[in-house]
Amino acid sequence: MQKILLLIVLAAAAVFAYLQWFAKPAYSIPTIEQNPIPKHEFYLLWRETALTLCDGNEPGPTTLTPPKCREYVTDKHERCVAQVGAQTPPTISSKAESKRLARPYLDCVIPGHFCNGVEVRTPAEALRHCSS
């Protein structure tokens, strides 16, 4: 009986040690206030959101196909994090802060519309590149 108890205690200690030192915590925006998210992980979560948005793209003359959109997001991720993440704290701990920080990142990483092979994001750019 003592051997069984000792094995249970050792197994519990091993599981605790693994979870404490080796298991990567699962971060999510809905639980951000209970489990703050490191900056790097935060932008990876929002990249996944942007990639998911690509799947809803309706291919058309001014939009990218879902695979091209995912490629665009993946290619721009690091540049957008460097651009908009400079003022991001090392850890994000509230939903309000998450929304405030995510908007400029998503604006940067999600493709705009394309006219004649040129990305347009403003009405002035659209007038310049889309009228032919």
C-alpha atoms as an extended CHARMM CRD file, in Angstrom:
* protein
*
       132  EXT
         1         1  MET       CA              0.0000000000        0.0000000000        0.0000000000  PROA      1               0.0000000000
         2         2  GLN       CA              2.8370000000        2.3950000000        0.8230000000  PROA      2               0.0000000000
         3         3  LYS       CA              4.5120000000        1.6410000000       -2.5020000000  PROA      3               0.0000000000
         4         4  ILE       CA              1.3230000000        2.5610000000       -4.3780000000  PROA      4               0.0000000000
         5         5  LEU       CA              1.0060000000        5.8390000000       -2.4520000000  PROA      5               0.0000000000
         6         6  LEU       CA              4.6660000000        6.6110000000       -3.1030000000  PROA      6               0.0000000000
         7         7  LEU       CA              4.1910000000        5.9310000000       -6.8390000000  PROA      7               0.0000000000
         8         8  ILE       CA              1.1400000000        8.2230000000       -6.9140000000  PROA      8               0.0000000000
         9         9  VAL       CA              3.0440000000       11.0080000000       -5.1450000000  PROA      9               0.0000000000
        10        10  LEU       CA              6.0220000000       10.6210000000       -7.5020000000  PROA      10              0.0000000000
        11        11  ALA       CA              3.7680000000       10.6200000000      -10.5560000000  PROA      11              0.0000000000
        12        12  ALA       CA              1.9620000000       13.7490000000       -9.3310000000  PROA      12              0.0000000000
        13        13  ALA       CA              5.2940000000       15.4790000000       -8.6750000000  PROA      13              0.0000000000
        14        14  ALA       CA              6.5240000000       14.5520000000      -12.1610000000  PROA      14              0.0000000000
        15        15  VAL       CA              3.3520000000       15.9000000000      -13.7900000000  PROA      15              0.0000000000
        16        16  PHE       CA              3.5770000000       19.1040000000      -11.7440000000  PROA      16              0.0000000000
        17        17  ALA       CA              7.2380000000       19.5970000000      -12.6860000000  PROA      17              0.0000000000
        18        18  TYR       CA              6.4980000000       18.9980000000      -16.3610000000  PROA      18              0.0000000000
        19        19  LEU       CA              3.6040000000       21.4580000000      -16.4060000000  PROA      19              0.0000000000
        20        20  GLN       CA              5.5570000000       24.0210000000      -14.4160000000  PROA      20              0.0000000000
        21        21  TRP       CA              8.8020000000       23.9740000000      -16.4030000000  PROA      21              0.0000000000
        22        22  PHE       CA              8.2750000000       22.3380000000      -19.7680000000  PROA      22              0.0000000000
        23        23  ALA       CA              4.6760000000       22.5990000000      -20.9640000000  PROA      23              0.0000000000
        24        24  LYS       CA              3.9210000000       25.6870000000      -23.0100000000  PROA      24              0.0000000000
        25        25  PRO       CA              0.8460000000       27.4640000000      -21.6270000000  PROA      25              0.0000000000
        26        26  ALA       CA             -2.0950000000       27.8430000000      -23.9700000000  PROA      26              0.0000000000
        27        27  TYR       CA             -2.7190000000       31.5430000000      -24.4760000000  PROA      27              0.0000000000
        28        28  SER       CA             -5.9770000000       32.9990000000      -25.7100000000  PROA      28              0.0000000000
        29        29  ILE       CA             -7.5290000000       36.4430000000      -25.9320000000  PROA      29              0.0000000000
        30        30  PRO       CA            -10.6830000000       35.4430000000      -24.0050000000  PROA      30              0.0000000000
        31        31  THR       CA             -8.5580000000       34.4060000000      -20.9880000000  PROA      31              0.0000000000
        32        32  ILE       CA             -6.0230000000       37.2280000000      -21.2530000000  PROA      32              0.0000000000
        33        33  GLU       CA             -6.9600000000       38.7450000000      -17.8850000000  PROA      33              0.0000000000
        34        34  GLN       CA             -6.4130000000       35.4580000000      -16.0470000000  PROA      34              0.0000000000
        35        35  ASN       CA             -3.4030000000       34.4290000000      -18.1330000000  PROA      35              0.0000000000
        36        36  PRO       CA             -1.4980000000       37.4660000000      -19.5390000000  PROA      36              0.0000000000
        37        37  ILE       CA              0.1010000000       36.9130000000      -22.9310000000  PROA      37              0.0000000000
        38        38  PRO       CA              3.7450000000       37.6330000000      -23.7850000000  PROA      38              0.0000000000
        39        39  LYS       CA              4.1750000000       40.0430000000      -26.7170000000  PROA      39              0.0000000000
        40        40  HSD       CA              5.5200000000       37.4080000000      -29.1350000000  PROA      40              0.0000000000
        41        41  GLU       CA              2.6520000000       34.9930000000      -28.4160000000  PROA      41              0.0000000000
        42        42  PHE       CA              0.1270000000       37.8460000000      -28.5970000000  PROA      42              0.0000000000
        43        43  TYR       CA              1.0610000000       38.6900000000      -32.1800000000  PROA      43              0.0000000000
        44        44  LEU       CA              1.1130000000       35.0060000000      -33.1450000000  PROA      44              0.0000000000
        45        45  LEU       CA             -2.4890000000       34.7120000000      -31.9180000000  PROA      45              0.0000000000
        46        46  TRP       CA             -3.5200000000       37.7130000000      -34.0060000000  PROA      46              0.0000000000
        47        47  ARG       CA             -1.6460000000       36.3080000000      -37.0100000000  PROA      47              0.0000000000
        48        48  GLU       CA             -3.7860000000       33.1810000000      -36.7050000000  PROA      48              0.0000000000
        49        49  THR       CA             -6.8820000000       35.4030000000      -36.6510000000  PROA      49              0.0000000000
        50        50  ALA       CA             -5.6980000000       37.1790000000      -39.8140000000  PROA      50              0.0000000000
        51        51  LEU       CA             -5.0370000000       33.8330000000      -41.5160000000  PROA      51              0.0000000000
        52        52  THR       CA             -8.5530000000       32.6970000000      -40.5920000000  PROA      52              0.0000000000
        53        53  LEU       CA             -9.9740000000       35.8840000000      -42.1110000000  PROA      53              0.0000000000
        54        54  CYS       CA             -8.2380000000       34.9550000000      -45.3660000000  PROA      54              0.0000000000
        55        55  ASP       CA            -10.3640000000       31.8210000000      -45.6110000000  PROA      55              0.0000000000
        56        56  GLY       CA            -13.4640000000       34.0250000000      -45.9450000000  PROA      56              0.0000000000
        57        57  ASN       CA            -12.0280000000       35.9770000000      -48.8890000000  PROA      57              0.0000000000
        58        58  GLU       CA            -14.2170000000       35.7730000000      -51.9420000000  PROA      58              0.0000000000
        59        59  PRO       CA            -11.8090000000       35.6780000000      -54.8810000000  PROA      59              0.0000000000
        60        60  GLY       CA            -12.4780000000       38.5520000000      -57.2270000000  PROA      60              0.0000000000
        61        61  PRO       CA            -10.7620000000       41.0640000000      -59.4750000000  PROA      61              0.0000000000
        62        62  THR       CA             -9.6250000000       43.1970000000      -56.5180000000  PROA      62              0.0000000000
        63        63  THR       CA             -9.1130000000       40.5790000000      -53.7870000000  PROA      63              0.0000000000
        64        64  LEU       CA             -6.5480000000       37.8730000000      -53.1910000000  PROA      64              0.0000000000
        65        65  THR       CA             -7.5000000000       34.2140000000      -53.2190000000  PROA      65              0.0000000000
        66        66  PRO       CA             -7.4020000000       32.5810000000      -49.7670000000  PROA      66              0.0000000000
        67        67  PRO       CA             -4.0010000000       30.8940000000      -50.4070000000  PROA      67              0.0000000000
        68        68  LYS       CA             -2.4720000000       34.1610000000      -51.7230000000  PROA      68              0.0000000000
        69        69  CYS       CA             -3.9760000000       36.0510000000      -48.7790000000  PROA      69              0.0000000000
        70        70  ARG       CA             -2.4350000000       33.5850000000      -46.2920000000  PROA      70              0.0000000000
        71        71  GLU       CA              0.9190000000       33.9540000000      -48.0540000000  PROA      71              0.0000000000
        72        72  TYR       CA              0.5990000000       37.7580000000      -47.8540000000  PROA      72              0.0000000000
        73        73  VAL       CA             -0.1880000000       37.6490000000      -44.1080000000  PROA      73              0.0000000000
        74        74  THR       CA              2.6800000000       35.2470000000      -43.4090000000  PROA      74              0.0000000000
        75        75  ASP       CA              5.1300000000       37.3830000000      -45.3860000000  PROA      75              0.0000000000
        76        76  LYS       CA              4.0990000000       40.6350000000      -43.6880000000  PROA      76              0.0000000000
        77        77  HSD       CA              3.8260000000       39.3340000000      -40.1170000000  PROA      77              0.0000000000
        78        78  GLU       CA              7.3770000000       40.0770000000      -38.9370000000  PROA      78              0.0000000000
        79        79  ARG       CA              7.4760000000       43.5160000000      -40.5840000000  PROA      79              0.0000000000
        80        80  CYS       CA              4.1150000000       44.4640000000      -39.0960000000  PROA      80              0.0000000000
        81        81  VAL       CA              5.1370000000       43.2950000000      -35.6140000000  PROA      81              0.0000000000
        82        82  ALA       CA              8.3140000000       45.3580000000      -35.8940000000  PROA      82              0.0000000000
        83        83  GLN       CA              6.3660000000       48.3530000000      -37.1610000000  PROA      83              0.0000000000
        84        84  VAL       CA              3.4220000000       48.3940000000      -34.7580000000  PROA      84              0.0000000000
        85        85  GLY       CA              4.8620000000       46.3560000000      -31.9050000000  PROA      85              0.0000000000
        86        86  ALA       CA              7.5830000000       48.8090000000      -30.9130000000  PROA      86              0.0000000000
        87        87  GLN       CA              5.2950000000       50.3840000000      -28.3060000000  PROA      87              0.0000000000
        88        88  THR       CA              3.8220000000       47.0580000000      -27.1560000000  PROA      88              0.0000000000
        89        89  PRO       CA              4.6110000000       46.1250000000      -23.5540000000  PROA      89              0.0000000000
        90        90  PRO       CA              6.3610000000       42.7840000000      -22.9110000000  PROA      90              0.0000000000
        91        91  THR       CA              3.0890000000       41.3080000000      -21.5890000000  PROA      91              0.0000000000
        92        92  ILE       CA             -0.5080000000       42.1240000000      -22.5280000000  PROA      92              0.0000000000
        93        93  SER       CA             -2.9960000000       41.5870000000      -19.7410000000  PROA      93              0.0000000000
        94        94  SER       CA             -6.3870000000       43.0910000000      -20.6640000000  PROA      94              0.0000000000
        95        95  LYS       CA             -8.9330000000       42.7270000000      -23.4570000000  PROA      95              0.0000000000
        96        96  ALA       CA             -9.0810000000       46.4960000000      -23.9610000000  PROA      96              0.0000000000
        97        97  GLU       CA             -5.3130000000       46.6560000000      -24.3790000000  PROA      97              0.0000000000
        98        98  SER       CA             -5.4840000000       43.6810000000      -26.7370000000  PROA      98              0.0000000000
        99        99  LYS       CA             -8.0200000000       45.4220000000      -28.9900000000  PROA      99              0.0000000000
       100       100  ARG       CA             -6.0380000000       48.6600000000      -28.9720000000  PROA      100             0.0000000000
       101       101  LEU       CA             -2.8230000000       46.8320000000      -29.9730000000  PROA      101             0.0000000000
       102       102  ALA       CA             -4.4260000000       44.4290000000      -32.4530000000  PROA      102             0.0000000000
       103       103  ARG       CA             -6.0780000000       47.0720000000      -34.6690000000  PROA      103             0.0000000000
       104       104  PRO       CA             -2.8940000000       48.5730000000      -36.1420000000  PROA      104             0.0000000000
       105       105  TYR       CA             -1.3620000000       45.1060000000      -36.5340000000  PROA      105             0.0000000000
       106       106  LEU       CA             -4.3910000000       43.7990000000      -38.4310000000  PROA      106             0.0000000000
       107       107  ASP       CA             -4.5130000000       46.9590000000      -40.5620000000  PROA      107             0.0000000000
       108       108  CYS       CA             -0.8930000000       46.2850000000      -41.4920000000  PROA      108             0.0000000000
       109       109  VAL       CA             -1.0170000000       42.5240000000      -42.0350000000  PROA      109             0.0000000000
       110       110  ILE       CA             -4.3940000000       42.0760000000      -43.7870000000  PROA      110             0.0000000000
       111       111  PRO       CA             -4.1900000000       42.8270000000      -47.5150000000  PROA      111             0.0000000000
       112       112  GLY       CA             -6.1450000000       45.6730000000      -49.0360000000  PROA      112             0.0000000000
       113       113  HSD       CA             -7.7300000000       45.5270000000      -52.4520000000  PROA      113             0.0000000000
       114       114  PHE       CA             -5.6600000000       45.2770000000      -55.6050000000  PROA      114             0.0000000000
       115       115  CYS       CA             -6.0590000000       47.1460000000      -58.8640000000  PROA      115             0.0000000000
       116       116  ASN       CA             -3.8400000000       46.3340000000      -61.8060000000  PROA      116             0.0000000000
       117       117  GLY       CA             -1.4980000000       44.4140000000      -59.4860000000  PROA      117             0.0000000000
       118       118  VAL       CA             -1.0750000000       47.3130000000      -57.0180000000  PROA      118             0.0000000000
       119       119  GLU       CA             -2.4130000000       47.2070000000      -53.4720000000  PROA      119             0.0000000000
       120       120  VAL       CA             -4.7380000000       50.1220000000      -52.7160000000  PROA      120             0.0000000000
       121       121  ARG       CA             -5.8210000000       51.1440000000      -49.2340000000  PROA      121             0.0000000000
       122       122  THR       CA             -7.2060000000       54.6450000000      -49.6890000000  PROA      122             0.0000000000
       123       123  PRO       CA             -9.7090000000       56.2020000000      -52.1020000000  PROA      123             0.0000000000
       124       124  ALA       CA             -6.9030000000       58.3280000000      -53.5820000000  PROA      124             0.0000000000
       125       125  GLU       CA             -4.8250000000       55.2140000000      -54.3020000000  PROA      125             0.0000000000
       126       126  ALA       CA             -7.8880000000       53.5430000000      -55.8310000000  PROA      126             0.0000000000
       127       127  LEU       CA             -8.4690000000       56.5030000000      -58.1450000000  PROA      127             0.0000000000
       128       128  ARG       CA             -4.8390000000       56.5120000000      -59.1830000000  PROA      128             0.0000000000
       129       129  HSD       CA             -4.4620000000       52.7660000000      -59.8360000000  PROA      129             0.0000000000
       130       130  CYS       CA             -7.9550000000       51.4440000000      -60.6210000000  PROA      130             0.0000000000
       131       131  SER       CA             -9.0930000000       53.7640000000      -63.3770000000  PROA      131             0.0000000000
       132       132  SER       CA             -7.8820000000       52.5010000000      -66.6770000000  PROA      132             0.0000000000
